[in-house]
Amino acid sequence: MTGIAAISGVLESAVYVDDLDAAEAFYGETLGLPRIVRVDGRHVFFRCGAGVVLIFIPEVTRVPPAEGALPVPPHGAAGAGHICFAVASSDMDAMRAGLETAGIEIEADFAWPNGARSIYVRDPAGNSVEFAEPHLWGDT
């Protein structure tokens, strides 16, 4: 492509939920992501390495911004979404054990054709949450 600046990575990813308390317990307490900010009834954001996981109530984020507010366009999703977290190969067994100890059902645990392992679970809103070895998408 020409005329477009190079993209250096994913800065943020969003999932949409119907219960912020349940989402905060899953992403913050169970997964251990540090909370950045929470606005009751709207969103909770977590730090994840160099990026941010945004958790929104979609009905609220679909509303256009009020006059004088930041001009963030309305957005939201219907149905289950997907997010994938990178987990070092040496930590995958501990991740599975921690999820099971927390009572989180493992939906799938397998190796891709390139040998990378993925573990899939569902968050309380039904979003597909994957934990994958970083080499899933090649040398990283």
DSSP file (Angstrom, degrees, kcal/mol; ACC not computed):
  #  RESIDUE AA STRUCTURE BP1 BP2  ACC     N-H-->O    O-->H-N    N-H-->O    O-->H-N    TCO  KAPPA ALPHA  PHI   PSI    X-CA   Y-CA   Z-CA
    1    1 A M              0   0    0      0, 0.0     2,-0.4     0, 0.0     3,-0.1   0.000 360.0 360.0 360.0 147.0    0.0    0.0    0.0
    2    2 A T        +     0   0    0      1,-0.1     3,-0.1     3,-0.0     0, 0.0  -0.911 360.0  27.4-120.5 151.8    1.1    3.5   -0.6
    3    3 A G  S    S+     0   0    0     -2,-0.4     2,-0.4     1,-0.2    -1,-0.1   0.453  94.1 103.1  83.1  -0.4    0.1    6.7    1.1
    4    4 A I  S    S-     0   0    0     -3,-0.1    -1,-0.2     3,-0.0     3,-0.1  -0.960  72.9-119.3-117.8 134.5   -0.7    4.9    4.4
    5    5 A A        -     0   0    0     -2,-0.4     2,-0.1     1,-0.1    -3,-0.0  -0.308  40.3 -92.7 -66.1 152.1    1.6    5.1    7.4
    6    6 A A        -     0   0    0      1,-0.1     2,-0.5     2,-0.0    -1,-0.1  -0.394  35.0-132.1 -65.8 140.5    3.0    1.8    8.8
    7    7 A I        -     0   0    0      1,-0.1     3,-0.1    -2,-0.1    -1,-0.1  -0.827  16.0-167.2 -95.6 132.1    1.0    0.2   11.6
    8    8 A S        -     0   0    0     -2,-0.5     2,-0.3     1,-0.3    -1,-0.1   0.535  54.8 -53.8-101.1  -7.2    3.1   -0.9   14.5
    9    9 A G        -     0   0    0     42,-0.0     2,-0.6     0, 0.0    -1,-0.3  -0.949  68.1 -55.4 159.7-178.4    0.7   -3.1   16.4
   10   10 A V        -     0   0    0     -2,-0.3     3,-0.1     1,-0.2    40,-0.1  -0.840  39.3-176.5 -93.4 121.8   -2.7   -3.4   18.1
   11   11 A L        +     0   0    0     -2,-0.6    41,-1.6     1,-0.3     2,-0.3   0.856  66.6   1.9 -85.5 -39.9   -3.2   -0.7   20.6
   12   12 A E  E     -a   52   0A   0     39,-0.2     2,-0.3    41,-0.0    -1,-0.3  -0.994  54.7-162.4-149.7 153.0   -6.6   -1.8   22.0
   13   13 A S  E     -a   53   0A   0     39,-2.0    41,-3.4    -2,-0.3     2,-0.4  -0.977  15.9-150.2-132.6 147.0   -9.2   -4.5   21.5
   14   14 A A  E     -a   54   0A   0     -2,-0.3     2,-0.3    39,-0.2    68,-0.2  -0.929  13.3-177.8-123.3 143.9  -12.8   -4.4   22.6
   15   15 A V  E     -a   55   0A   0     39,-2.3    41,-2.3    -2,-0.4     2,-0.4  -0.937  22.5-133.0-128.0 157.9  -15.4   -6.9   23.7
   16   16 A Y  E     +a   56   0A   0     -2,-0.3     2,-0.3    39,-0.2    65,-0.2  -0.924  26.9 174.3-118.7 136.4  -19.0   -6.1   24.6
   17   17 A V        -     0   0    0     39,-2.9     3,-0.1    -2,-0.4   108,-0.0  -0.825  35.0-142.3-135.4 167.7  -20.8   -7.4   27.7
   18   18 A D  S    S+     0   0    0     -2,-0.3     2,-0.4     1,-0.2    39,-0.1   0.461  92.8  47.5-109.3  -5.2  -24.0   -7.1   29.6
   19   19 A D     >  -     0   0    0      1,-0.1     4,-2.2     2,-0.0    -1,-0.2  -0.873  56.7-173.2-141.9 102.5  -22.6   -7.2   33.1
   20   20 A L  H  > S+     0   0    0     -2,-0.4     4,-3.1     1,-0.2     5,-0.2   0.861  87.8  56.1 -65.3 -35.8  -19.6   -5.0   34.0
   21   21 A D  H  > S+     0   0    0      2,-0.2     4,-2.2     1,-0.2    -1,-0.2   0.942 110.5  44.0 -62.0 -46.8  -19.3   -6.6   37.5
   22   22 A A  H  > S+     0   0    0      2,-0.2     4,-2.2     1,-0.2    -1,-0.2   0.902 115.5  48.9 -64.6 -40.8  -19.0  -10.1   36.0
   23   23 A A  H  X S+     0   0    0     -4,-2.2     4,-2.9     2,-0.2     5,-0.5   0.915 110.9  50.0 -64.9 -43.0  -16.6   -8.9   33.3
   24   24 A E  H  X>S+     0   0    0     -4,-3.1     4,-2.0     1,-0.2     5,-1.0   0.891 110.6  50.0 -64.2 -38.7  -14.4   -7.1   35.8
   25   25 A A  I  X>S+     0   0    0     -4,-2.2     5,-2.6    -5,-0.2     4,-0.7   0.921 115.9  43.0 -63.8 -43.3  -14.3  -10.2   38.0
   26   26 A F  I  <>S+     0   0    0     -4,-2.2     5,-2.3     3,-0.2     6,-0.3   0.977 124.8  30.9 -67.9 -56.9  -13.3  -12.4   35.0
   27   27 A Y  I  <5S+     0   0    0     -4,-2.9     6,-2.3     3,-0.2    -3,-0.2   0.863 131.6  33.5 -74.6 -36.2  -10.7  -10.1   33.3
   28   28 A G  I  <5S+     0   0    0     -4,-2.0     4,-0.2    -5,-0.5    -3,-0.2   0.937 131.2  23.6 -85.5 -52.1   -9.4   -8.4   36.5
   29   29 A E  I  <<S+     0   0    0     -5,-1.0    -3,-0.2    -4,-0.7    -4,-0.1   0.956 129.9  36.3 -83.7 -53.2   -9.6  -11.0   39.2
   30   30 A T  I   <S+     0   0    0     -5,-2.6    -3,-0.2     1,-0.2    -4,-0.2   0.952 131.2  29.8 -67.5 -49.7   -9.5  -14.3   37.3
   31   31 A L  S   <S-     0   0    0     -5,-2.3    -1,-0.2    -6,-0.2    -3,-0.2   0.677 100.9-131.9 -85.8 -17.5   -7.1  -13.2   34.6
   32   32 A G        +     0   0    0     -6,-0.3    -4,-0.2     1,-0.2    -3,-0.1   0.712  44.5 160.3  78.0  20.8   -5.2  -10.7   36.7
   33   33 A L        -     0   0    0     -6,-2.3     2,-0.3     1,-0.1    -1,-0.2  -0.595  44.8-114.5 -75.2 135.5   -5.3   -7.8   34.2
   34   34 A P        -     0   0    0      0, 0.0    13,-2.9     0, 0.0     2,-0.3  -0.530  28.7-124.2 -71.7 130.4   -4.7   -4.4   36.0
   35   35 A R  E     -B   46   0A   0     -2,-0.3    11,-0.3    11,-0.2     3,-0.1  -0.549  25.4-176.5 -75.5 136.1   -7.8   -2.1   35.8
   36   36 A I  E     -     0   0A   0      9,-3.1     2,-0.3     1,-0.4    10,-0.2   0.857  64.9 -22.7 -92.8 -52.9   -7.2    1.3   34.3
   37   37 A V  E     -B   45   0A   0      8,-1.0     8,-2.8     2,-0.0    -1,-0.4  -0.991  50.4-156.9-159.1 152.7  -10.6    2.8   34.7
   38   38 A R  E     -B   44   0A   0     -2,-0.3     2,-0.5     6,-0.2     6,-0.2  -0.998   2.1-169.2-136.1 135.1  -14.2    1.9   35.2
   39   39 A V  E >>  -B   43   0A   0      4,-2.9     3,-2.3    -2,-0.4     4,-2.0  -0.957  35.6-121.2-119.4 107.9  -17.3    4.0   34.5
   40   40 A D  T 34 S+     0   0    0     -2,-0.5     4,-0.0     1,-0.3    -2,-0.0  -0.159  94.2  13.5 -52.2 135.9  -20.3    2.3   36.0
   41   41 A G  T 34 S+     0   0    0      1,-0.1    -1,-0.3    15,-0.0    19,-0.1   0.448 131.2  49.5  79.0   0.8  -23.0    1.4   33.5
   42   42 A R  T <4 S-     0   0    0     -3,-2.3    15,-2.4     1,-0.3     2,-0.3   0.621 105.8 -25.8-133.0 -58.0  -20.6    2.0   30.5
   43   43 A H  E  <  -BC  39  56A   0     -4,-2.0    -4,-2.9    13,-0.2     2,-0.3  -0.989  29.1-152.9-160.3 164.3  -17.2    0.5   30.5
   44   44 A V  E     -BC  38  55A   0     11,-2.1    11,-1.9    -2,-0.3     2,-0.4  -0.964  20.9-158.1-142.6 134.1  -14.2   -1.0   32.3
   45   45 A F  E     -BC  37  54A   0     -8,-2.8    -9,-3.1    -2,-0.3    -8,-1.0  -0.894   5.5-166.1-117.8 143.4  -10.7   -0.9   30.7
   46   46 A F  E     -BC  35  53A   0      7,-2.5     7,-2.8    -2,-0.4     2,-0.3  -0.957  21.1-122.9-128.6 145.7   -7.7   -3.1   31.5
   47   47 A R  E     + C   0  52A   0    -13,-2.9     2,-0.3    -2,-0.3     5,-0.2  -0.670  26.8 179.7 -80.5 140.2   -4.0   -2.9   30.8
   48   48 A C  E >   - C   0  51A   0      3,-2.8     3,-2.3    -2,-0.3     2,-0.2  -0.785  59.0 -64.1-143.5  96.4   -2.6   -6.0   28.9
   49   49 A G  T 3  S-     0   0    0     -2,-0.3    -1,-0.2     1,-0.3     0, 0.0  -0.433 117.2 -17.9  59.5-129.0    1.1   -5.7   28.1
   50   50 A A  T 3  S+     0   0    0     -2,-0.2    -1,-0.3    -3,-0.1     2,-0.1   0.535 132.8  65.4 -83.3  -6.9    1.6   -2.7   25.8
   51   51 A G  E <  S- C   0  48A   0     -3,-2.3    -3,-2.8   -39,-0.0     2,-0.4  -0.426  74.2-124.2-110.6-176.2   -2.1   -2.8   24.8
   52   52 A V  E     -aC  12  47A   0    -41,-1.6   -39,-2.0    -5,-0.2     2,-0.6  -0.988   7.4-144.7-132.4 138.1   -5.5   -2.2   26.4
   53   53 A V  E     -aC  13  46A   0     -7,-2.8    -7,-2.5    -2,-0.4     2,-0.5  -0.928  19.3-157.9-102.3 119.7   -8.6   -4.4   26.7
   54   54 A L  E     -aC  14  45A   0    -41,-3.4   -39,-2.3    -2,-0.6     2,-0.5  -0.858   6.1-167.5-100.6 128.1  -11.8   -2.3   26.4
   55   55 A I  E     +aC  15  44A   0    -11,-1.9   -11,-2.1    -2,-0.5     2,-0.3  -0.969  16.5 179.0-118.6 117.4  -15.0   -3.8   27.9
   56   56 A F  E     -aC  16  43A   0    -41,-2.3   -39,-2.9    -2,-0.5   -13,-0.2  -0.844  38.3-128.0-120.3 152.1  -18.1   -2.0   26.9
   57   57 A I    >>  -     0   0    0    -15,-2.4     4,-1.6    -2,-0.3     3,-1.1  -0.909  32.0-150.1 -86.3 112.2  -21.9   -2.2   27.5
   58   58 A P  H 3> S+     0   0    0      0, 0.0     4,-1.4     0, 0.0    17,-0.2   0.826  88.6  61.1 -63.9 -33.2  -22.9   -2.0   23.8
   59   59 A E  H 34 S+     0   0    0      1,-0.2     4,-0.1     2,-0.2   -41,-0.0   0.838 109.9  43.6 -61.8 -30.3  -26.2   -0.3   24.3
   60   60 A V  H X4 S+     0   0    0     -3,-1.1     3,-1.1     1,-0.2    -1,-0.2   0.864 111.9  50.7 -82.0 -38.4  -24.4    2.7   25.8
   61   61 A T  H 3< S+     0   0    0     -4,-1.6    14,-2.2     1,-0.2    -2,-0.2   0.622  99.9  65.5 -78.7 -10.5  -21.6    2.9   23.3
   62   62 A R  T 3< S+     0   0    0     -4,-1.4    -1,-0.2    12,-0.3    -2,-0.2   0.600  81.8  96.8 -80.7 -10.7  -24.0    2.9   20.4
   63   63 A V  S <  S-     0   0    0     -3,-1.1    12,-0.1    -4,-0.1     3,-0.1  -0.652  85.0-114.4 -81.1 129.1  -25.4    6.3   21.6
   64   64 A P        -     0   0    0      0, 0.0    -1,-0.1     0, 0.0    -2,-0.1  -0.242  43.0 -89.6 -59.2 152.0  -23.8    9.2   19.7
   65   65 A P        -     0   0    0      0, 0.0     3,-0.1     0, 0.0     2,-0.0  -0.286  43.9-109.2 -65.2 148.3  -21.7   11.5   21.9
   66   66 A A    >   -     0   0    0      1,-0.2     3,-2.3    -3,-0.1     2,-0.0  -0.318  49.8 -75.6 -70.5 158.8  -23.4   14.4   23.7
   67   67 A E  T 3  S+     0   0    0      1,-0.3    -1,-0.2    -2,-0.0     3,-0.1  -0.347 122.0  14.8 -55.6 128.7  -22.7   18.0   22.5
   68   68 A G  T 3  S+     0   0    0      1,-0.3    -1,-0.3    -3,-0.1     2,-0.1   0.323 101.0 117.8  86.5  -8.0  -19.3   19.0   23.8
   69   69 A A  S <  S-     0   0    0     -3,-2.3    -1,-0.3     1,-0.2     0, 0.0  -0.368  83.6 -71.5 -82.8 168.5  -18.2   15.5   24.6
   70   70 A L        -     0   0    0      1,-0.1     2,-1.6    -3,-0.1    -1,-0.2  -0.384  50.3-120.6 -56.8 137.5  -15.3   13.7   22.9
   71   71 A P        +     0   0    0      0, 0.0    -1,-0.1     0, 0.0    -4,-0.0  -0.178  52.7 156.0 -82.3  47.2  -16.4   12.9   19.4
   72   72 A V        -     0   0    0     -2,-1.6     3,-0.1     1,-0.1    -3,-0.0  -0.613  45.3-121.0 -72.6 122.5  -15.9    9.2   19.6
   73   73 A P        -     0   0    0      0, 0.0   -10,-0.1     0, 0.0    -1,-0.1  -0.274  33.2 -93.8 -63.3 149.8  -18.2    7.6   17.0
   74   74 A P        +     0   0    0      0, 0.0     2,-0.3     0, 0.0   -12,-0.3  -0.322  55.6 164.5 -60.1 145.2  -20.9    5.2   18.2
   75   75 A H        +     0   0    0    -14,-2.2     2,-0.3   -17,-0.2   -12,-0.1  -0.973   7.3 136.2-156.3 165.0  -19.9    1.5   18.2
   76   76 A G        -     0   0    0     -2,-0.3     2,-0.3   -14,-0.1   -19,-0.0  -0.899  31.9-126.9 166.1 170.4  -20.9   -1.8   19.6
   77   77 A A        -     0   0    0     -2,-0.3     2,-0.4     2,-0.1     4,-0.1  -0.970   8.0-140.0-140.1 154.3  -21.5   -5.4   18.6
   78   78 A A        +     0   0    0     -2,-0.3     2,-0.0     2,-0.1    -2,-0.0  -0.947  68.9  10.7-113.9 137.3  -24.2   -8.0   18.8
   79   79 A G  S    S-     0   0    0     -2,-0.4   -63,-0.2     2,-0.0     2,-0.1  -0.176 106.4 -30.1  87.6 175.5  -23.4  -11.5   19.7
   80   80 A A        -     0   0    0     46,-0.1    47,-0.1     1,-0.1     2,-0.1  -0.414  58.7-166.1 -70.8 137.5  -20.3  -13.1   21.0
   81   81 A G        -     0   0    0    -65,-0.2    47,-2.9    -2,-0.1     2,-0.3  -0.304  13.6-120.8-104.9-166.0  -16.9  -11.6   20.0
   82   82 A H  E     +d  128   0B   0    -68,-0.2     2,-0.3    45,-0.2    47,-0.2  -0.999  22.7 176.4-144.2 141.2  -13.4  -12.9   20.3
   83   83 A I  E     -d  129   0B   0     45,-2.1    47,-2.9    -2,-0.3     2,-0.4  -0.989  12.9-156.3-141.7 143.7  -10.2  -11.8   22.0
   84   84 A C  E     -d  130   0B   0     -2,-0.3     2,-0.4    45,-0.2    47,-0.2  -0.984   3.3-159.2-126.1 128.3   -6.9  -13.7   22.1
   85   85 A F  E     -d  131   0B   0     45,-3.5    47,-2.8    -2,-0.4     2,-0.4  -0.868  21.1-123.8-104.7 137.2   -4.2  -13.2   24.8
   86   86 A A  E     -d  132   0B   0     -2,-0.4     2,-0.4    45,-0.2    47,-0.2  -0.662  31.4-178.9 -79.2 131.2   -0.6  -14.2   24.2
   87   87 A V        -     0   0    0     45,-2.7     5,-0.1    -2,-0.4    44,-0.0  -1.000  31.1-111.0-132.5 130.2    0.8  -16.7   26.8
   88   88 A A    >>  -     0   0    0     -2,-0.4     3,-2.1    45,-0.2     4,-0.6  -0.253  27.2-118.5 -58.5 145.0    4.3  -18.0   26.8
   89   89 A S  G >4 S+     0   0    0      1,-0.3     3,-1.1     2,-0.2     4,-0.4   0.872 115.3  57.0 -51.4 -40.7    4.6  -21.7   26.0
   90   90 A S  G 34 S+     0   0    0      1,-0.2    -1,-0.3     2,-0.1     4,-0.2   0.631 108.7  47.3 -69.6 -13.0    6.1  -22.3   29.4
   91   91 A D  G <> S+     0   0    0     -3,-2.1     4,-2.4     2,-0.1    -1,-0.2   0.438  83.1  93.0-106.4  -2.1    3.0  -20.8   31.1
   92   92 A M  H <X S+     0   0    0     -3,-1.1     4,-2.4    -4,-0.6     5,-0.2   0.903  86.4  48.4 -63.9 -42.4    0.3  -22.6   29.1
   93   93 A D  H  > S+     0   0    0     -4,-0.4     4,-2.5     1,-0.2    -1,-0.2   0.909 112.8  49.1 -63.9 -40.1   -0.1  -25.5   31.6
   94   94 A A  H  > S+     0   0    0     -4,-0.2     4,-2.7     2,-0.2    -1,-0.2   0.878 109.2  53.4 -65.3 -37.3   -0.3  -23.0   34.5
   95   95 A M  H  X S+     0   0    0     -4,-2.4     4,-2.4     2,-0.2    -2,-0.2   0.946 110.6  46.2 -61.7 -47.9   -2.9  -21.0   32.6
   96   96 A R  H  X S+     0   0    0     -4,-2.4     4,-2.6     1,-0.2    -2,-0.2   0.936 113.6  48.5 -60.5 -46.5   -5.1  -24.0   32.1
   97   97 A A  H  X S+     0   0    0     -4,-2.5     4,-2.6     1,-0.2    -1,-0.2   0.903 111.6  49.9 -61.7 -41.7   -4.7  -25.0   35.7
   98   98 A G  H  X S+     0   0    0     -4,-2.7     4,-1.7     2,-0.2    -1,-0.2   0.896 110.9  48.9 -64.4 -40.5   -5.5  -21.5   36.9
   99   99 A L  H  <>S+     0   0    0     -4,-2.4     5,-2.8     2,-0.2    -2,-0.2   0.929 113.1  47.3 -64.0 -45.2   -8.6  -21.4   34.7
  100  100 A E  H ><5S+     0   0    0     -4,-2.6     3,-1.5     1,-0.2    -2,-0.2   0.900 109.8  52.6 -64.5 -40.5   -9.8  -24.8   36.0
  101  101 A T  H 3<5S+     0   0    0     -4,-2.6    -1,-0.2     1,-0.3    -2,-0.2   0.860 107.3  53.4 -61.5 -35.3   -9.2  -23.8   39.6
  102  102 A A  T 3<5S-     0   0    0     -4,-1.7    -1,-0.3    -5,-0.2    -2,-0.2   0.456 121.6-110.2 -78.8  -0.6  -11.3  -20.7   39.0
  103  103 A G  T < 5 +     0   0    0     -3,-1.5     2,-0.5     1,-0.3    -3,-0.2   0.685  67.2 149.8  80.5  17.8  -14.1  -22.9   37.7
  104  104 A I      < -     0   0    0     -5,-2.8     2,-0.3    -6,-0.2    -1,-0.3  -0.757  46.2-127.3 -87.9 123.6  -13.8  -21.7   34.1
  105  105 A E        -     0   0    0     -2,-0.5     2,-0.6    17,-0.1    17,-0.4  -0.519  15.6-131.1 -71.8 130.8  -14.8  -24.4   31.7
  106  106 A I        -     0   0    0     -2,-0.3    15,-0.2     1,-0.2     3,-0.1  -0.743  21.3-173.9 -82.1 118.9  -12.2  -25.2   29.0
  107  107 A E        -     0   0    0     13,-2.8     2,-0.3    -2,-0.6    14,-0.2   0.849  68.6  -7.8 -82.2 -37.4  -13.9  -25.2   25.6
  108  108 A A  E     -E  120   0B   0     12,-1.3    12,-3.0     2,-0.0    -1,-0.3  -0.978  51.1-176.7-158.7 149.3  -10.9  -26.3   23.6
  109  109 A D  E     +E  119   0B   0     -2,-0.3     2,-0.3    10,-0.2    10,-0.2  -0.855  34.8 131.8-149.3 108.6   -7.2  -27.0   24.2
  110  110 A F  E     -E  118   0B   0      8,-2.1     8,-2.6    -2,-0.3     2,-0.5  -0.951  52.2-106.1-154.4 168.1   -5.2  -28.0   21.1
  111  111 A A  E     -E  117   0B   0     -2,-0.3     6,-0.3     6,-0.2     5,-0.1  -0.892  32.4-133.8-103.2 132.6   -2.1  -27.5   18.9
  112  112 A W    >   -     0   0    0      4,-3.5     3,-2.7    -2,-0.5    -1,-0.0  -0.293  37.1 -93.5 -73.3 166.0   -2.5  -25.7   15.6
  113  113 A P  T 3  S+     0   0    0      0, 0.0    -1,-0.1     0, 0.0    -2,-0.0   0.797 128.9  55.0 -54.1 -29.2   -0.7  -27.2   12.5
  114  114 A N  T 3  S-     0   0    0     22,-0.1     3,-0.1     2,-0.1    -2,-0.0   0.432 123.1-106.5 -85.0   3.2    2.3  -25.0   13.2
  115  115 A G  S <  S+     0   0    0     -3,-2.7     2,-0.1     1,-0.3    21,-0.1   0.261  73.9 138.5  94.9 -11.9    2.5  -26.4   16.7
  116  116 A A        -     0   0    0     19,-0.2    -4,-3.5    20,-0.1     2,-0.3  -0.454  47.2-134.5 -69.3 138.3    1.2  -23.4   18.6
  117  117 A R  E     -E  111   0B   0     -6,-0.3    16,-2.1    -2,-0.1     2,-0.4  -0.746  20.1-170.3 -96.4 141.4   -1.1  -24.3   21.4
  118  118 A S  E     -EF 110 132B   0     -8,-2.6    -8,-2.1    -2,-0.3     2,-0.4  -0.990   8.7-163.2-129.3 140.2   -4.4  -22.5   22.1
  119  119 A I  E     -EF 109 131B   0     12,-2.4    12,-2.6    -2,-0.4     2,-0.4  -0.993  13.4-160.7-119.8 129.5   -6.8  -22.7   25.0
  120  120 A Y  E     +EF 108 130B   0    -12,-3.0   -13,-2.8    -2,-0.4   -12,-1.3  -0.917  18.6 156.3-115.0 137.3  -10.3  -21.4   24.6
  121  121 A V  E     - F   0 129B   0      8,-2.5     8,-2.9    -2,-0.4     2,-0.4  -0.830  35.9-114.1-138.4 178.6  -12.9  -20.4   27.2
  122  122 A R  E     - F   0 128B   0    -17,-0.4     6,-0.2    -2,-0.3   -17,-0.1  -0.956  20.9-135.7-116.9 140.0  -15.9  -18.1   27.4
  123  123 A D    >   -     0   0    0      4,-2.1     3,-2.2    -2,-0.4  -100,-0.1  -0.355  43.8 -88.4 -80.5 174.8  -16.2  -15.0   29.5
  124  124 A P  T 3  S+     0   0    0      0, 0.0    -1,-0.1     0, 0.0  -101,-0.1   0.733 129.9  52.9 -59.8 -21.3  -19.3  -14.3   31.5
  125  125 A A  T 3  S-     0   0    0      2,-0.1  -109,-0.0  -106,-0.1  -102,-0.0   0.476 122.0-104.4 -90.6  -2.9  -20.9  -12.6   28.5
  126  126 A G    <   +     0   0    0     -3,-2.2   -46,-0.1     1,-0.3     2,-0.1   0.474  68.9 149.8  94.1   2.4  -20.2  -15.5   26.1
  127  127 A N        -     0   0    0    -47,-0.1    -4,-2.1  -111,-0.1     2,-0.5  -0.433  53.4-112.8 -67.0 143.0  -17.3  -13.9   24.3
  128  128 A S  E     -dF  82 122B   0    -47,-2.9   -45,-2.1    -6,-0.2     2,-0.5  -0.685  34.0-166.6 -78.2 121.7  -14.7  -16.4   23.0
  129  129 A V  E     -dF  83 121B   0     -8,-2.9    -8,-2.5    -2,-0.5     2,-0.4  -0.957   4.3-169.0-116.2 121.8  -11.4  -15.9   25.0
  130  130 A E  E     -dF  84 120B   0    -47,-2.9   -45,-3.5    -2,-0.5     2,-0.5  -0.874  14.7-162.6-113.5 141.8   -8.3  -17.5   23.6
  131  131 A F  E     +dF  85 119B   0    -12,-2.6   -12,-2.4    -2,-0.4     2,-0.3  -0.990  27.7 173.5-119.3 118.1   -4.9  -17.9   25.2
  132  132 A A  E     -dF  86 118B   0    -47,-2.8   -45,-2.7    -2,-0.5   -14,-0.2  -0.926  38.8-105.2-132.9 150.0   -2.3  -18.8   22.6
  133  133 A E    >   -     0   0    0    -16,-2.1     3,-2.1    -2,-0.3     4,-0.2  -0.521  39.9-119.5 -67.5 138.8    1.4  -19.2   22.3
  134  134 A P  G >  S+     0   0    0      0, 0.0     3,-0.9     0, 0.0    -1,-0.1   0.745 108.1  67.3 -57.5 -26.3    2.8  -16.1   20.5
  135  135 A H  G >   +     0   0    0      1,-0.2     3,-1.8     2,-0.1   -19,-0.2   0.412  69.0 102.2 -77.8   7.7    4.2  -18.1   17.6
  136  136 A L  G <  S+     0   0    0     -3,-2.1    -1,-0.2     1,-0.3   -22,-0.1   0.893  90.6  36.0 -52.1 -41.5    0.6  -18.9   16.5
  137  137 A W  G <  S-     0   0    0     -3,-0.9    -1,-0.3     1,-0.3     2,-0.2   0.057 130.4 -83.3-104.3  24.4    1.0  -16.2   13.8
  138  138 A G  S <  S-     0   0    0     -3,-1.8     2,-0.5   -24,-0.0    -1,-0.3  -0.654  86.3  -4.9 110.6-166.3    4.6  -16.8   13.0
  139  139 A D              0   0    0     -2,-0.2    -4,-0.1     1,-0.2    -3,-0.0  -0.499 360.0 360.0 -69.5 114.7    7.9  -15.7   14.5
  140  140 A T              0   0    0     -2,-0.5    -1,-0.2     0, 0.0    -5,-0.1   0.304 360.0 360.0-139.2 360.0    7.1  -13.2   17.3
